[in-house]
Amino acid sequence: MAKSLSPVGGGRPSEAGADEWIHGGRGSGGTPSSAPAPPPTAPPVVEEAAERTKRLTLDIPVSLHTRIKVGCAERGTKMVEEIREILEAHYMRETR
């Protein structure tokens, strides 16, 4: 015998409910529903176009890895962020 599944909430939503969901809390007529309005959102942050990245694999002593990891954990940073900053500082970008 096949198992039957019933939708959550007891059945098919009404057409008005579906329209409200599609229109973000507004019925098909565009009038606000009784649902609370979502909080205002901050304007999107415009970031510079990200430069493509290339993976770099390094073999380092376990003791160095441990020191880096512990230091980053204490500062609340990620290892990749700190290592990238160190490399950037050592190999300063040339502006042409």
Stockholm file with secondary structure:
# STOCKHOLM 1.0

chainA/1-96         MAKSLSPVGGGRPSEAGADEWIHGGRGSGGTPSSAPAPPPTAPPVVEEAAERTKRLTLDIPVSLHTRIKVGCAERGTKMVEEIREILEAHYMRETR
#=GR chainA/1-96 SS CCCCCCCTTSSCCCHHHHHHHHTTSBCTTCCBCSSCCCCCCCCCCCCCCCCCCCCCCCCCCHHHHHHHHHHHHHHTCCHHHHHHHHHHHHTCCCCC
#=GC SS_cons        CCCCCCCTTSSCCCHHHHHHHHTTSBCTTCCBCSSCCCCCCCCCCCCCCCCCCCCCCCCCCHHHHHHHHHHHHHHTCCHHHHHHHHHHHHTCCCCC
//
